[in-house]
Amino acid sequence: MNELIKQISGLSAAAVAGACCLGVPVLLAALTTLGLGFLIRDVFLIPIFAALLAFNLWLLYKSTQAHGSRTPFWMAVAGSLVAIGGLYISPWVMSGGMLLFLAGSILDFINGRRNGFSCQTK
């Protein structure tokens, strides 16, 4: 369960950073209200977004190492590259990359359940 929580929280944080990069008004207003308006600039957001995706890829790599199938990891790598590139192309491309990344994480979770790994803490 601990690994699943790490993956979900990291993926959620990357999604929030990506949404800020895309300029979602609600998130931009919330950051400004909290006094974090300086984070709205892409100079800060894009590296944070990339770092969060890299953290998620590392967690997914460790998880797929335990499950024995690297397909979800490579799906997530492709999704993260599309998501980062999509920031410069189109919000739809970025969203598609994030969905591919999410699909890799879900596939890894399914593989873990199928191989007998439970979400219970040891």
TORDO-226380 format. One line per field, with one value per residue: residue number from 1; x, y, z of N, C-alpha, C, O in turn. Coordinates in steps of 0.02 Angstrom, whole numbers, always signed. Layout:
resi: NUM	...;
n.u: X	...;
n.v: Y	...;
n.w: Z	...;
ca.u: X	...;
ca.v: Y	...;
ca.w: Z	...;
c.u: X	...;
c.v: Y	...;
c.w: Z	...;
o.u: X	...;
o.v: Y	...;
o.w: Z	...;
END
This chain:
resi: 1	2	3	4	5	6	7	8	9	10	11	12	13	14	15	16	17	18	19	20	21	22	23	24	25	26	27	28	29	30	31	32	33	34	35	36	37	38	39	40	41	42	43	44	45	46	47	48	49	50	51	52	53	54	55	56	57	58	59	60	61	62	63	64	65	66	67	68	69	70	71	72	73	74	75	76	77	78	79	80	81	82	83	84	85	86	87	88	89	90	91	92	93	94	95	96	97	98	99	100	101	102	103	104	105	106	107	108	109	110	111	112	113	114	115	116	117	118	119	120	121	122;
n.u: +41	+101	+189	+96	+29	+135	+156	+32	+22	+136	+107	-8	+43	+127	+31	-37	+67	+86	-40	-31	+71	+3	-84	-205	-339	-394	-296	-189	-239	-253	-119	-69	-144	-95	+26	+123	+146	+258	+291	+216	+276	+347	+480	+504	+404	+412	+537	+502	+392	+455	+544	+455	+394	+506	+533	+418	+439	+552	+497	+406	+492	+558	+449	+408	+518	+506	+391	+422	+388	+424	+349	+246	+330	+401	+295	+259	+376	+372	+252	+288	+386	+310	+220	+303	+356	+236	+201	+253	+191	+46	-95	-175	-91	-2	-91	-126	-4	+7	-101	-57	+51	-18	-90	+15	+50	-67	-72	+42	-1	-105	-31	+44	-55	-100	+10	+14	+55	+9	-81	-59	+28	+189;
n.v: -59	+57	+88	+108	+222	+313	+318	+366	+491	+556	+558	+635	+757	+788	+804	+918	+1012	+1010	+1057	+1186	+1234	+1236	+1337	+1335	+1419	+1409	+1344	+1432	+1546	+1496	+1470	+1601	+1660	+1592	+1650	+1604	+1650	+1672	+1548	+1530	+1560	+1488	+1459	+1408	+1311	+1213	+1142	+1089	+1010	+918	+860	+799	+707	+629	+577	+498	+408	+342	+279	+197	+118	+46	-24	-99	-177	-263	-330	-387	-356	-242	-163	-69	+30	+77	+127	+233	+309	+348	+421	+524	+592	+636	+717	+819	+872	+909	+1022	+1126	+1115	+1086	+1095	+981	+880	+872	+830	+706	+639	+634	+552	+434	+408	+388	+274	+182	+174	+121	-2	-60	-73	-165	-274	-301	-342	-454	-538	-576	-485	-393	-250	-229	-176	-230;
n.w: +0	+33	-73	-175	-128	-134	-273	-320	-254	-303	-441	-440	-394	-501	-600	-552	-560	-698	-740	-691	-772	-891	-867	-791	-725	-591	-514	-531	-467	-338	-302	-306	-205	-95	-84	-167	-294	-373	-422	-532	-649	-795	-788	-662	-649	-753	-731	-603	-637	-724	-633	-542	-627	-656	-529	-513	-617	-569	-454	-519	-594	-492	-444	-557	-569	-463	-502	-622	-755	-878	-963	-916	-864	-976	-1050	-967	-975	-1110	-1104	-1015	-1088	-1197	-1127	-1073	-1191	-1247	-1176	-1246	-1366	-1371	-1261	-1269	-1316	-1210	-1110	-1162	-1150	-1011	-984	-1044	-961	-841	-879	-888	-752	-698	-765	-710	-578	-596	-645	-531	-441	-507	-504	-375	-280	-144	-82	+49	+194	+246;
ca.u: +0	+146	+213	+39	+19	+189	+144	-27	+37	+183	+72	-53	+84	+149	-28	-48	+119	+70	-97	-7	+108	-47	-119	-272	-351	-406	-231	-149	-268	-237	-48	-61	-174	-50	+90	+170	+137	+319	+294	+174	+319	+370	+550	+501	+356	+434	+583	+466	+353	+501	+570	+402	+387	+565	+522	+368	+471	+595	+453	+378	+546	+567	+390	+409	+574	+479	+339	+453	+367	+446	+304	+218	+383	+415	+236	+264	+431	+345	+203	+320	+418	+256	+193	+349	+356	+170	+197	+273	+152	-25	-120	-202	-36	+22	-140	-119	+56	-8	-145	-14	+88	-67	-104	+71	+45	-124	-51	+88	-42	-140	+20	+61	-110	-104	+67	+9	+77	-49	-71	-52	+96	+222;
ca.v: +0	+114	+103	+135	+290	+354	+327	+409	+559	+586	+570	+692	+817	+803	+829	+987	+1054	+1015	+1101	+1254	+1252	+1249	+1398	+1324	+1478	+1394	+1330	+1494	+1589	+1466	+1483	+1672	+1672	+1564	+1686	+1567	+1674	+1667	+1482	+1529	+1566	+1424	+1448	+1366	+1256	+1159	+1097	+1053	+960	+867	+824	+755	+650	+586	+541	+447	+356	+303	+235	+147	+73	+2	-67	-148	-223	-314	-368	-425	-333	-172	-129	-8	+81	+107	+167	+294	+349	+380	+470	+583	+630	+669	+769	+875	+902	+938	+1089	+1174	+1104	+1095	+1064	+915	+834	+864	+789	+638	+611	+619	+493	+376	+397	+359	+206	+140	+163	+75	-68	-87	-93	-227	-327	-318	-381	-518	-578	-595	-433	-361	-181	-226	-162	-289;
ca.w: +0	+38	-141	-212	-104	-162	-345	-330	-232	-351	-504	-428	-391	-569	-636	-530	-590	-770	-748	-681	-833	-943	-849	-765	-682	-521	-482	-530	-415	-273	-289	-292	-140	-45	-86	-209	-362	-412	-452	-592	-708	-823	-767	-603	-655	-798	-695	-550	-672	-747	-574	-516	-673	-646	-466	-527	-658	-524	-415	-564	-611	-435	-440	-612	-554	-418	-536	-677	-821	-888	-1009	-887	-856	-1042	-1066	-928	-1003	-1170	-1083	-985	-1142	-1234	-1083	-1070	-1258	-1258	-1146	-1297	-1427	-1361	-1199	-1283	-1320	-1141	-1075	-1188	-1119	-942	-985	-1058	-899	-795	-902	-867	-680	-686	-788	-660	-521	-615	-646	-462	-411	-543	-483	-304	-234	-115	-62	+121	+218	+273;
c.u: +43	+171	+157	+26	+72	+176	+86	-12	+86	+150	+24	-14	+108	+90	-43	+4	+107	+11	-77	+31	+60	-88	-190	-287	-360	-340	-188	-174	-251	-164	-36	-88	-129	+17	+143	+164	+199	+326	+255	+217	+344	+442	+553	+460	+381	+486	+550	+425	+398	+529	+518	+390	+446	+558	+472	+397	+516	+553	+424	+431	+557	+509	+391	+466	+549	+428	+365	+433	+384	+399	+273	+269	+396	+356	+240	+321	+406	+295	+235	+355	+366	+227	+238	+353	+290	+160	+212	+230	+79	-45	-148	-148	-9	-26	-137	-59	+44	-55	-106	+27	+43	-83	-48	+68	-11	-106	-2	+49	-77	-91	+39	+8	-113	-47	+67	+35	+15	-31	-63	+20	+124	+245;
c.v: +62	+136	+134	+207	+336	+368	+375	+480	+593	+602	+629	+757	+837	+830	+902	+1034	+1062	+1060	+1174	+1278	+1270	+1312	+1389	+1378	+1463	+1381	+1392	+1541	+1562	+1478	+1556	+1689	+1648	+1600	+1651	+1587	+1670	+1600	+1478	+1533	+1497	+1408	+1403	+1303	+1198	+1114	+1058	+996	+902	+826	+777	+695	+602	+545	+485	+390	+312	+254	+179	+96	+22	-48	-120	-197	-280	-358	-407	-403	-259	-133	-67	+48	+115	+147	+235	+339	+385	+434	+533	+625	+668	+727	+830	+910	+937	+1006	+1143	+1169	+1122	+1064	+994	+862	+820	+819	+716	+603	+592	+558	+430	+358	+363	+287	+158	+124	+114	+4	-100	-111	-159	-285	-349	-359	-451	-565	-594	-544	-399	-290	-174	-213	-224	-276;
c.w: +0	-31	-182	-192	-132	-235	-357	-310	-280	-417	-497	-426	-460	-610	-616	-560	-665	-783	-737	-743	-890	-928	-827	-713	-608	-484	-478	-476	-346	-254	-271	-223	-84	-42	-127	-282	-405	-447	-518	-655	-730	-804	-706	-615	-698	-765	-638	-581	-694	-688	-545	-562	-665	-582	-476	-569	-615	-482	-458	-584	-555	-431	-496	-603	-510	-454	-596	-747	-828	-934	-978	-879	-922	-1067	-1030	-953	-1066	-1153	-1054	-1039	-1183	-1192	-1081	-1138	-1273	-1226	-1198	-1360	-1417	-1294	-1210	-1287	-1251	-1102	-1098	-1158	-1047	-937	-1000	-996	-848	-814	-883	-792	-663	-708	-739	-598	-536	-617	-576	-428	-443	-519	-409	-256	-208	-95	+14	+139	+250	+343;
o.u: +25	+173	+169	+13	+57	+184	+90	-32	+78	+165	+17	-37	+110	+100	-61	-13	+117	+11	-104	+25	+74	-123	-233	-252	-335	-331	-153	-134	-236	-149	+3	-57	-124	+61	+202	+175	+194	+362	+260	+196	+359	+462	+599	+478	+371	+480	+567	+425	+381	+536	+534	+378	+437	+576	+482	+382	+519	+571	+419	+416	+564	+519	+376	+463	+568	+422	+334	+461	+362	+410	+272	+253	+401	+365	+225	+314	+418	+295	+212	+354	+378	+212	+215	+353	+289	+116	+186	+233	+53	-17	-144	-157	+6	-4	-144	-62	+67	-49	-120	+36	+63	-90	-60	+83	-4	-122	-5	+65	-80	-107	+50	+23	-127	-57	+114	+37	-28	+28	-62	+67	+87	+274;
o.v: +114	+196	+181	+249	+393	+425	+419	+527	+652	+655	+669	+807	+896	+875	+942	+1088	+1117	+1098	+1219	+1336	+1314	+1337	+1431	+1383	+1501	+1406	+1403	+1573	+1601	+1496	+1571	+1728	+1679	+1582	+1667	+1546	+1666	+1594	+1429	+1511	+1454	+1350	+1363	+1249	+1140	+1053	+1000	+941	+844	+765	+721	+640	+541	+487	+430	+332	+251	+196	+122	+36	-37	-107	-178	-253	-337	-417	-455	-430	-218	-73	-15	+107	+177	+197	+287	+400	+445	+488	+588	+686	+725	+780	+886	+971	+987	+1044	+1198	+1213	+1168	+1014	+952	+805	+762	+775	+670	+543	+540	+518	+377	+299	+315	+244	+101	+68	+71	-44	-161	-163	-204	-340	-408	-406	-500	-626	-623	-557	-377	-273	-119	-234	-265	-321;
o.w: -29	-45	-221	-235	-152	-257	-400	-345	-295	-446	-543	-455	-477	-651	-659	-583	-692	-831	-770	-763	-930	-972	-842	-663	-566	-428	-428	-441	-300	-197	-226	-187	-31	-2	-121	-327	-466	-496	-554	-709	-689	-806	-699	-592	-681	-770	-626	-555	-684	-693	-524	-538	-666	-580	-450	-558	-626	-475	-437	-591	-568	-415	-484	-628	-518	-438	-617	-795	-788	-944	-1011	-888	-925	-1102	-1060	-953	-1075	-1183	-1067	-1035	-1203	-1219	-1085	-1141	-1308	-1247	-1193	-1404	-1448	-1273	-1164	-1265	-1234	-1064	-1058	-1143	-1024	-891	-971	-981	-815	-771	-864	-772	-620	-673	-728	-570	-494	-593	-563	-391	-408	-516	-383	-196	-247	-92	+40	+106	+278	+374;
END
